Amino acid sequence: MGMLENIQTGRENKPPRIMIYGSEGVGKSTFGASAPNAIFVQTEDGLGSIGCKRFPLAHRLSEVMNELIALRDEPHDFQTVVVDSVDWLERIIHEEVCREYDVQSIERVPGQYGTGASLALKKMRSLISLLDEIRDKRNMIIILVAHAKIEHVEDPETMAYDRHTPRLNKNACGLIIEWADAVGFVWKKFRVQKESGKFSSERGIVAPIGADGGERVIRFEGSPACIAKNRYGLPSEIPLSWQAFIDAYQKIEENHHE
């Protein structure tokens, strides 16, 4: 059989791999809990107020890996795995590398500059590979949750600017963004309006748009304000809810099959 006989055509119908990130308390974990029959792999203690199924809080990388291996190999009916959060997972990985080399920080790992970060990235790659095995073998949706940070960007083609990005080491962030099918920035919508009256200022005040302190949305299109992407052609912005996401996703899938 020649190699050309192995050529495949058409779209792969696999569950999505999603990373969402944003500030604390904005609703990221609730989004994950609303996905079909979700199970949480928790690396930070923040799910107490959310009704969801979860493994015990993990403190070691081996605990996280064993939980994922169980989801890959043992009988169950879960349809979604949520890692909450991936930035705390990265912290666990760094602690693991430090223990292996008996050092206090990742920068002090013996070897050339960046050796510790490279070792940590290798462990993150192994974990990502395991998530792919779960997706392929068990047909499960993968959701990674992360916190956000503000990053200063020096762009030679324009003025320097600040943007929202996942709170991860640069290399780990690049790895996960490349791997994920969709990366969404979660935020509350606000508007700036001028104050009126005696003590008004030129800068104005920030007021939330919508009820409950601001409408929560996910951006799936990158801009100078945030890192985001998607491979599906999703709208640039949708409400923060699993139903809104799956409705947009299924609409696009239906259009591709017409």
C-alpha positions in Angstrom: 0.0 0.0 0.0 1.4 3.4 -1.0 1.4 6.4 1.4 -1.0 8.3 -0.8 -3.7 5.7 -0.1 -3.6 6.7 3.6 -4.8 10.3 2.9 -7.8 11.2 4.9 -10.5 13.8 4.1 -13.3 15.5 5.9 -13.6 17.0 9.4 -12.7 15.0 12.5 -15.7 14.7 14.8 -14.0 14.8 18.1 -15.0 16.5 21.4 -13.6 20.0 21.9 -10.5 20.9 23.9 -11.2 24.2 25.6 -9.2 26.5 27.9 -11.0 29.4 29.6 -9.3 32.0 31.8 -10.3 35.1 33.7 -10.3 36.8 37.1 -11.3 35.1 40.3 -15.1 34.6 40.9 -16.2 35.4 37.3 -17.8 32.0 36.7 -15.2 29.8 35.1 -15.7 26.8 37.3 -19.5 27.1 36.9 -19.1 27.0 33.2 -17.1 23.7 33.5 -19.6 22.3 35.9 -22.4 22.9 33.4 -20.7 20.8 30.7 -22.2 17.3 30.2 -21.6 14.9 33.2 -18.5 16.7 34.3 -15.8 15.4 36.7 -13.3 17.9 38.2 -9.6 17.3 38.7 -9.0 20.0 41.3 -5.6 21.4 42.0 -6.9 24.4 44.0 -9.5 24.6 46.7 -12.3 26.6 45.2 -15.2 24.2 44.4 -16.9 24.1 47.8 -19.9 26.3 46.7 -20.4 24.5 43.3 -22.4 21.3 43.1 -20.1 19.1 41.0 -18.4 15.7 41.0 -14.7 16.0 41.8 -11.7 14.1 42.8 -10.1 15.0 46.2 -7.8 18.1 46.1 -4.5 17.1 44.5 -1.2 18.2 46.1 1.2 16.1 44.0 1.6 15.6 40.2 1.3 11.9 40.7 -2.2 12.3 42.2 -3.3 14.3 39.1 -1.8 11.8 36.7 -3.4 8.8 38.6 -6.8 10.5 38.4 -6.5 11.1 34.7 -5.3 7.5 34.1 -8.4 6.3 36.0 -10.6 8.4 33.7 -8.8 6.9 30.7 -8.8 3.2 31.8 -11.5 2.5 34.4 -15.3 2.1 33.6 -17.3 5.3 34.1 -19.9 7.4 32.4 -18.3 10.9 32.7 -18.4 12.9 29.5 -16.3 15.9 30.5 -13.1 16.3 32.5 -12.4 19.8 33.9 -8.9 20.6 35.2 -9.3 23.5 37.7 -7.0 25.2 37.6 -4.1 24.7 35.2 -2.0 27.5 36.7 -2.2 25.8 40.1 -1.3 22.6 38.3 1.8 24.3 36.9 2.7 25.3 40.4 2.4 21.6 41.5 4.7 20.6 38.5 7.3 23.2 39.5 7.2 21.9 43.1 7.7 18.4 41.8 10.8 19.5 39.8 12.2 21.3 42.9 11.8 18.2 45.0 13.5 16.0 42.5 16.5 18.3 42.5 16.3 19.4 46.1 16.2 23.1 45.3 13.9 25.9 46.6 12.9 27.4 43.2 12.7 26.3 39.6 15.4 28.7 38.6 17.9 26.9 40.9 17.7 23.5 39.1 21.3 22.5 38.1 22.3 22.9 34.5 22.1 25.6 31.9 19.8 28.6 32.3 16.2 27.5 31.9 16.8 23.8 32.7 14.1 23.8 35.4 11.5 25.4 33.2 12.3 22.9 30.4 11.8 20.0 32.8 8.5 21.4 34.0 7.4 21.9 30.4 8.2 18.2 29.6 5.9 17.1 32.5 3.2 19.4 31.2 3.5 17.9 27.8 3.1 14.4 29.3 -0.1 15.6 31.0 -1.5 17.1 27.9 -0.8 13.9 26.0 -2.7 12.0 28.7 -5.7 14.4 28.2 -5.6 13.6 24.5 -5.7 9.9 25.2 -8.8 10.4 27.4 -10.4 12.4 24.6 -9.6 9.8 22.0 -10.3 6.7 24.0 -13.3 7.8 26.0 -14.7 10.5 23.7 -14.6 13.1 26.5 -14.7 16.9 26.4 -11.6 18.5 27.9 -11.9 21.8 29.7 -8.9 23.6 31.3 -9.6 26.5 33.7 -7.0 29.2 34.4 -6.7 32.5 36.1 -5.7 35.6 34.2 -2.9 38.1 34.5 -2.0 41.3 32.7 1.0 41.1 30.5 3.0 44.0 29.1 3.6 43.6 25.3 6.4 45.4 23.4 5.3 45.3 19.8 7.8 46.6 17.2 5.0 47.4 14.8 2.9 49.5 17.2 2.9 51.1 20.6 3.5 48.9 23.7 0.3 47.7 25.3 -1.1 45.6 28.2 -3.3 42.5 27.6 -5.0 39.7 29.5 -3.3 36.3 29.3 -3.5 33.0 31.2 -1.4 33.1 34.4 1.1 30.6 33.2 4.8 30.4 32.3 5.3 31.7 28.8 6.3 28.3 27.3 3.5 26.4 29.1 1.0 29.0 28.0 2.2 28.7 24.4 2.0 24.9 24.6 -1.6 24.9 25.8 -2.8 27.6 23.5 -1.4 25.7 20.5 -3.0 22.4 21.7 -6.4 23.8 22.6 -9.2 24.0 20.0 -10.6 27.1 21.7 -9.1 29.5 24.2 -11.6 31.9 25.7 -11.1 35.0 27.9 -13.9 35.4 30.5 -14.8 38.9 31.6 -17.6 41.1 32.9 -18.8 43.8 30.5 -18.4 47.4 31.6 -18.8 50.8 30.2 -17.2 54.1 31.1 -19.5 57.0 31.7 -18.9 60.5 32.7 -19.8 61.6 36.2 -22.2 64.5 36.6 -22.3 67.1 39.3 -19.9 69.2 41.3 -17.3 66.5 41.9 -17.2 65.0 38.4 -13.9 64.0 36.8 -12.8 63.8 33.2 -12.0 60.2 33.5 -15.5 59.2 34.4 -16.7 56.1 36.2 -16.8 52.4 35.3 -20.4 51.0 35.4 -21.3 47.3 34.8 -23.5 46.4 31.8 -26.3 44.0 32.7 -27.6 42.6 35.9 -25.7 41.1 38.9 -22.7 43.4 38.6 -22.0 43.0 34.9 -22.9 40.6 32.0 -20.3 37.8 31.9 -19.1 36.8 28.4 -16.4 34.7 26.8 -14.2 36.2 24.0 -13.0 33.6 21.5 -11.2 36.1 19.2 -7.8 37.5 20.1 -7.1 41.2 20.2 -4.6 43.6 21.8 -6.8 43.3 24.9 -6.5 39.5 25.4 -5.2 36.2 24.1 -8.0 34.1 22.6 -8.6 31.8 19.6 -10.8 29.1 18.2 -10.7 26.6 15.4 -14.4 26.3 14.9 -15.4 29.8 13.6 -17.2 30.6 16.8 -18.6 34.2 17.3 -16.0 36.6 18.7 -18.1 36.9 21.9 -20.8 34.8 23.5 -22.5 34.7 26.9 -20.7 32.8 29.7 -22.7 29.6 29.8 -22.1 26.1 28.5 -25.5 26.2 26.7 -24.4 29.3 24.8 -21.1 27.7 23.8 -22.7 24.4 22.7 -25.4 26.2 20.8 -22.8 28.2 18.8 -20.7 25.1 18.3 -23.5 22.9 17.1 -24.8 25.6 14.7 -21.4 25.7 13.1 -21.2 21.9 12.9 -24.6 21.8 11.2 -23.6 24.4 8.7 -20.6 22.3 7.8 -22.8 19.3 7.2 -25.3 21.1 4.9 
